[in-house]
Amino acid sequence: MAHVDSGRAWAVLAGATLMLIVVFGIAYSYGQFLTPLSREFGMGAGTVSALFSVNSLIFFCLGAITGPLADRIGLRRMFCFGALIYVLGLVATSFVFEPWQAYLTYGIGTGLGIGAMYVPVVSAVGRWFEHYRALASGIAFSGIGLGTVIGPPAIAALVDEVGWRVAFPVCGSVATVALLVVLCLLATPPAPVESATAMERHFGFGQLYVSALLLNCALYVPFVHLSPSALSLGLTSATAALLVSVVGGASIAGRILLGAAATRWSTISLYLGCYGCVAASLPIWATMSGFPQLMAFAAVFGVGYGGYIALTPVVLAELYGTRDLSTRLGLIYTAIGLGASTGPLATGLVVQATGAYSIAIWLLCILVVGGLLLGLPLLRDQRQRGGPRAQRRHGTPSHGGCDRGPLGQNE
């Protein structure tokens, strides 16, 4: 059987990265469908945004079930089930004629598909690596960023050329080919060797959960509302789609650079720094006056967003070990799902009520700062226990009992 950090591990990483490129390249292009769907069904921005919210809620929250279930029935079986449901949901969306049908096919259908694939595959990457865990996580999650760079402009052009009804099955066809390649690369990870440390000896999981929930109320709003906010300033649809791609490009830098930085500096400090980066970016968006300002927002926000996504599994592994990583990651993703579903919907409703984006964005900024304040005790907890460096000097294990080695541990 292959071991952690082996060539098989890198093949699994390649498969996970490809899956994230395709699935989230399509998911985070939803803003390109928002305007044509609004026209087709005569719905406002808040109602159409709810489609993305339902989708996000399902695929993130489902991880609490599919992660442990994949450990029981096998990673590849769970992935096949998810891929089939996902592709069918995309294709079926092209045949809807009523809003409730779109909620069923896109909101629920593709949400179930992504949820069955996402947490099992992401947690498998964390368990296939030990010494290179932080770097591997950064590389895998850079797939989401790359998908966000490629997806919006490509799908915007596709929708403009052939319409949204044809665009959905085209996306389904592309996903089918890519996910078949992913299936060939996936393998069940070896059993974890380190034991999980008691949660109560570390930072409270509940507090970490609420902190993540507050941040994620803002984290997924730009994927739905950045393009429409740019259109409200008179920018073209191509330029508006470019802004979402800038978020994706910056997030690639955030994922890889912060994943690599975690090999030398405190993962906890970098993790909380991502909160600060997102909080600092939102006032730029709230006071938008033109394309340069929106570009600045997209770049700053993208770095914080990308780094947070990449470091979340690493922080969980450091605090609690990898034996129950699928379960804990699935639970954290319920917080992400609740935030990702609530944030875009609430933002759309506030925009409908006020006729402007600024008030909604300032409210999001307050939530992110609250999440940062809840997370600050992580630093105090780390200092009280001497941090990873002190623990290694005294010969004691790092967080979660996992000695991650030169590229998976704070140096």
N, C-alpha and C positions, 0 to 999 in steps of 0.2 A: 504494500500500500504506500502511496506517495506521502511524503511528510510535508510539514509546514515549510514555507519559503522555498519549496522545490520548483522545478520547471512546471509541474502540474498546477501549482498555485498561480504562476504567472499566466497560464492559459485561462484559468478561471477568472483572473483579473481582466484579461482581454475580453472575455465574454460579457462580464458584468459591465464593462465600460461601453461596449457596443450596445447593450440593452438600454443603458441609460441615455445614450446619444439619441437613439430612435424614439423610445417611449416618451421622453421628456421634451425632445425636439418637437414632437407633435402636440403634447399636452400644453406646453408653454407657448404654443402658437394660437391658443384659443382666442386671444385678442383679435386675431385676423378674421375670425368667424363672427365676432360679436356684432359688428355693424350689419352684415348681410342677414344674420339671424334675426336681429331686431326688426329689420325691414320686412322680412318674410312673415314673421308672426305678429308684427305690430306690438312688440313689447318694449319696455323701457330698459335702460342700462342695468338697473338693479335686478330685474327679473331674469334677464339673459345672463348676468353675472352669476346668478344662483346655479346655473348649469355647471359652471366650473367649480363652484363651492361644493355642490353635491358630489361631484367627481373626486375632488381633493379629499373631502371628508371620508369617503368610502375607501379610497386606495391607501390613505395613510393609516386610518383606524383599523383596517382589516389586518394590518401587519401584526397586531397583538395576537391574532388567531393563526394566521398563515405561517408566521415565523416558527412557533413551536410545532405546528402541524407538519411543516416541511421536515423537521427533525424526526418525525415519526414515520411518514410515508415516503420520504425521499425528496431531495431537492429537485431532481429532474421531473418527477411526476407532478409536483406542485407547479413547476414552471410551465410544463405543457398545458396544464389546465388553464393557467392564467393567460398564456399566449393565445389560446383558442378563443376564450371569452373576449379578450381585448380586441382581436382582429374582427370578430363577428360584430362587436359593438360599433366599431368604426364604420364598417360597411353598412350596417343596418341604419345608421344615422342618416345616410343619404336618402332613405325612403320615408322619412318622417314628414307628416303634414300637420301635426298638432304639437303644441309645446310639451304636453305630457309624454308624448312619444319620444321626444328628444331627451327628456329626463330619464326615461327608461333605457334607451339605447346608449346614449353618450354618458349621461350623469352616472347611472347605475352600472350599465354594461361594461364600459371601458374602465370605470372605477374598480369594479370587481377584478377585472383582468390585471390591471396594474398592481392592485393590492396583493394578488396571489403571487406575483413575481418579485416585487420590489424588496421587501424586508428579507425574505429568504435568501435572495441573491446577495444583497448588501452585507448581511450578517455572515454569509459564507466567505466573503472576501476577508472580513475581520478574523475569521477563524482559520483561514488558510495561511495567514501570515502572523509571524511573531516579531522577528527582528525588524521587518520592513512594514509593519502595520500602518503607521501614520502615513508613510509615503504611498503605500498601496491604496489607502483610503482616498488620499488626495488625487491620485491618478484616476481611480474609478469614478469619483464624483465629478471630475473634470468632464466626464462624458455628458453630464447634465448641462454644463456650461457650453460645451461644443454643440450640443443639440439646440441650445437656445440661440447660438450664433447662426446655425444653418437653417433651423426650422422656420422662424417667423418670416424672413424675406422670401424663402422658397415657397412657403404656403401662401403668403400674400400674393405673390406673382401667380401661383396656381389658381387661387380663388378669383383673381382679376381676369384670368384667361378663360377658365372653364366653368366658374361658378362653384358655390360651396357644395352642391349635391354631388358633383363629380370629384371634388377634392377629397372628400372623406374616403371613398373606396380606393383612390390612388394612394392615400396614406396607409390604408389597410394592406394594400399590396406590397408597399415598401416594407412595412412592419413584418409581414409574413416572411419575406426573404431573410431579413436581418435576424429575426428571432430563431429561425431554423439554424443559422450559423451559431448563434449563442448556445442553443441546445447542444451542439456538438462539442462545445468548449467547457460546459459546466460539469462539475463533479462534486459529490458529497464531501465536505471537509472532514479531516481527521478529528477524532474525539479530543476535546481540550484537555491539556495536561495539568493546568493550574486549577486550584479550587477557588470557588467564589468566596470572597470575604463577606462577613455579615454586614448588611446594609447599615445597621445602626452605628457601626464604628466609623462611618464616613458621613459626608454631607448628606442630609436628608433627601431621599429620592423625590418626595412630594414637593419640596421646595424647588428642586431642579425641574420638575415637571411643570409647575406653575410659571417659572421663569421662561421655559421654552414656549409655553402657551402664549404668553404676552408678546414675545418676540415674533412668533409666527402669525399673529394677527396682522402684522405689517409685511411679513417677508414675501408673501405671494400676491400682494395687491398689484405691484407693477406689471406682473404678467397678464393681468386682465385690463388694468386701467391706464398704463403708461401710454400705450398707443392712442386710445381715445382722448386722453388729456392733450397729447401732441396735436391731434386733429382739431381739437377745440381752439388751438392757437393758429390754425390755418395751415399747418404743415401737411404735406402729401402723405398718402398711405404708405408709400415706400420709405419715406423718411421716418415715419412713426414706427414702422416695423424695424428699421435700423436701430432705433433706440433699445428695443428689447434685445437685439443681437449684441449691442454693446454691453448690456447687463450680463449676457452669457459669456462674452469674451473676457470681461473683467473677472467674472466668477471663476473662469478657468485659471487665471493667474492667482486668485485667492486660494483656490483649492490646492494647487500644486505647490505654490510658494509657502503657504502656511503649513501644509502637510510636511514639507521639507524642513521648515523652521522648527517644527515640533520635535525634530531629532536633536536640537541644540538648546531650545528654550522651553520654558514651562508651557505645556499644552493648555493648562487652565487659563493662564494669562492671555494666550493667543485666542482661546475660545471666547473669553469675555471681551477681548479687543474687537471681535467681530460684532458683538452687540453695540459697542461704541461706534463702530464704523457705520452701521445701519442707522443708528440714531443721528449721527452727524449728517447723513445724506438726505434725510427726509425734509429738513428745512429748505434745502436747495430746490427740491421738487415743489414744495408748498408755495414758494415765491417765484415759480417759473415765469419767465418773460419771453423766452425764445429758445431756439435750438441749442446754442452753446451751453446754456444753463441746464437743459435737460440732458445733454451729453455728460456734463460734469456729474449730475446726479446718478446717471446710469453707471458710470465708471466707479464711483465711490461705493454706491450701494452694491454693485456686483461683487466687489472684493469682499465686503462683509458677509454677504449672502453665501458666496462660494466657500469661504473659510469656515463659516458656521456649519454648513452641511457636511463638509469633509471631516471636521474635528469632532462632531457629535459621537460617532461610534468609538472613536479613540478615547474620548473622555469617559464614556461609559465603561470601556474595557479597563481603563486605569483605575476607576473608582470601584468597580464591582467584579472584575475578572471576565473571562470569555465563556465560562461554562453555561451561563444563562444569558448570553449576549443577545440571542434571537428574541427572547422574552422581553428583556429590558428595552432593547431597541424598538420592538413592537409597541411597547407601552409609551415610550417617548414619542413615537410617531403618531399615537392617538392625540397627543398634545399638538403636534405639528398639523395633523388633520383638522382638528377643531379650529385652530388658528387660521389655517389655509382656507377653510370653508367659511368662517365667520368674517374674516377681514375683507375679502373682495366683495362679498354680499353687502356688508354694512357700509363699505365705502360707496358702492353703487347707490344705496338708498339715501345716504347723506348727500351725494351729488345730485340725485333727483330732487331732494327737498330744498337744497340751497342753490342749485344751479352753478356750483363752483366746486373745484377740487381742494382748495386750500384748507378749509375747516376739517375735512375728513383726514387729510394728511397730517395736520398738526395733532389731531387726536391719536393717530397711529404713532407719532413720535413720542407722545406721553406714555403709551403702552410699552414701547421698546425701552425707554429709560426705566420704567418700573421693573421690567424683566432683568435689566442690568443690575439694578440695586438688589434684587433678590438673589442674583448670582454672585455678588461680591464676597459673601462668606466663604465661597470656595477657596479664595486666595488666603483668607485667614486660617481656614482649616489646613491648607497645604503648609503654611508657614509654621503652624503649631506642631505639625508632625515632621518638620524639617525639610519637606520637599523631597523629590526624587534624588537629588544629589547627596543630601545628608543621609538618606536611607542607604544609598549604596556605599557611602564611606563607612557606615557602621555595620554593613553586612546584612541589613534587613531588606525584605522585599518591598518593591514599589507598590503603588495603589493597586488594590485588587489582587495582590499576590502574584502579579504577572511581571516577571523580569523580561522586558521586551527587547533588550539589547540595543545596539548602537543606533539603529534607524527607527526604532519603535518606541523610544523612551526619551525622556528629557535628559539632555546631556549636561 
